[in-house]
């Protein structure tokens, strides 16, 4: 006869179903442990995927910021070279100095062709940034849908089904 409960063991062993072998009392049922381990692994995979998407977005933002700084450095270097090339105290060429000093965060007078080229470059950077952000948002949306499906349907469907 199986040992009575309260002896520190796993408790009474249920009678085997027809066609099944009786389970050993010394071996615990590990299916619940395996299910718990699978759930933990799935949570870990989702967290890692979210972290990857977040890190990717941070890298893209940093890249855009660095590109912006590099553009500003170029403008400052141009102004600095104009100021260095000016012969101080000789002549009355105040226009060159005014032009070099009149830049407001890179907004100095430039010819139309150069302006168009700069605008094209800026627009291309913006398009790339929008594409990257849209791609990250799509990736986050897919991850959210996967997480909702794995949690039993999740999202608004689960909320409306339980109401």
C-alpha positions in Angstrom: 0.0 0.0 0.0 1.3 3.5 -0.7 2.5 5.5 2.3 0.0 7.9 3.9 0.5 11.6 3.4 2.3 13.6 6.1 5.5 11.5 6.0 7.4 14.3 4.2 7.0 12.6 0.9 5.3 13.8 -2.2 1.9 12.7 -0.9 -0.4 10.0 -2.1 0.2 8.7 -5.6 -2.8 8.8 -7.8 -4.0 5.6 -9.3 -2.7 5.1 -12.9 -5.0 5.7 -15.7 -6.0 2.7 -17.8 -3.1 1.9 -20.2 -0.5 3.8 -18.1 2.4 2.5 -16.1 2.2 3.4 -12.4 4.4 6.3 -11.5 7.2 5.7 -9.1 6.9 7.4 -5.7 10.6 8.3 -5.5 10.5 10.3 -8.8 8.5 13.6 -8.7 6.3 14.7 -11.6 8.6 17.1 -13.5 6.1 18.2 -16.1 5.2 21.2 -13.9 8.8 22.1 -13.5 9.4 21.9 -17.2 6.4 24.1 -17.9 7.6 26.6 -15.4 11.1 26.6 -17.0 9.6 27.0 -20.5 7.6 30.0 -19.3 10.7 31.6 -17.7 12.7 31.0 -20.9 9.9 32.6 -23.0 9.9 35.6 -20.7 13.6 35.8 -21.0 13.5 35.6 -24.8 10.9 38.4 -24.9 12.9 40.6 -22.6 16.0 40.1 -24.7 14.1 40.9 -27.8 12.8 44.1 -26.3 16.3 45.0 -25.1 17.7 44.5 -28.6 15.0 46.7 -30.1 15.6 49.4 -27.5 19.4 49.3 -28.0 19.0 49.5 -31.7 16.8 52.6 -31.3 19.4 54.2 -29.0 22.1 53.5 -31.5 20.1 55.1 -34.3 19.4 58.2 -32.1 23.1 58.4 -31.2 24.1 58.1 -34.9 21.7 60.9 -35.9 23.0 63.1 -33.0 26.6 62.5 -34.0 25.8 63.3 -37.7 24.2 66.5 -36.5 27.3 67.4 -34.4 29.6 66.6 -37.3 27.6 69.0 -39.5 27.8 71.7 -36.9 31.6 71.1 -36.5 32.0 71.6 -40.3 30.2 74.9 -40.2 32.3 76.0 -37.2 35.5 75.0 -38.9 34.6 77.0 -42.0 33.9 80.0 -39.9 37.1 79.6 -38.0 39.2 79.3 -41.2 37.6 82.5 -42.5 38.5 84.3 -39.3 42.0 82.9 -39.3 42.6 83.9 -42.9 41.5 87.5 -42.3 44.3 90.0 -42.0 43.4 91.9 -38.8 44.0 95.6 -38.8 44.7 95.7 -42.5 42.2 97.1 -44.9 38.5 97.6 -44.3 37.1 94.3 -45.4 34.4 94.1 -42.7 32.0 92.0 -44.9 34.2 88.9 -44.6 34.4 89.2 -40.8 30.6 89.8 -40.6 29.9 86.8 -42.7 32.2 84.6 -40.7 30.6 85.8 -37.4 27.0 86.0 -38.6 26.4 82.3 -38.4 23.6 81.3 -36.1 24.1 77.6 -35.4 25.1 77.0 -38.9 22.6 79.3 -40.6 25.0 81.5 -42.6 24.5 83.0 -46.0 25.2 80.4 -48.7 24.6 80.3 -52.4 21.5 78.6 -53.8 23.2 75.5 -55.1 25.0 74.8 -51.9 21.7 75.4 -50.0 19.9 72.9 -52.2 22.7 70.4 -51.7 22.5 70.8 -47.9 18.7 70.6 -47.9 18.9 67.4 -49.9 21.4 65.9 -47.4 19.2 66.9 -44.5 16.1 65.5 -46.1 17.9 62.2 -46.8 19.0 62.0 -43.2 15.4 62.6 -42.1 14.1 60.0 -44.5 16.6 57.5 -43.1 15.7 58.4 -39.6 11.9 58.0 -40.3 12.5 54.6 -42.0 14.6 53.4 -39.0 12.0 54.6 -36.5 9.2 53.0 -38.5 11.1 49.7 -38.6 11.7 49.8 -34.9 8.1 50.5 -34.2 7.0 47.6 -36.5 9.5 45.3 -34.7 8.0 46.4 -31.3 4.5 45.9 -32.5 5.3 42.4 -33.8 7.0 41.6 -30.4 3.9 42.9 -28.6 1.6 40.7 -30.8 3.8 37.7 -30.2 3.8 38.4 -26.4 0.0 38.8 -26.5 -0.5 35.5 -28.4 1.8 33.6 -26.0 -0.1 35.0 -23.0 -3.3 33.4 -24.1 -4.6 35.7 -26.8 -3.8 38.9 -24.9 -4.6 42.5 -25.6 -8.1 43.8 -26.4 -9.4 40.4 -27.5 -8.7 38.8 -24.1 -10.2 41.8 -22.3 -13.4 41.7 -24.4 -13.7 37.9 -24.1 -13.6 38.1 -20.3 -16.2 40.9 -20.1 
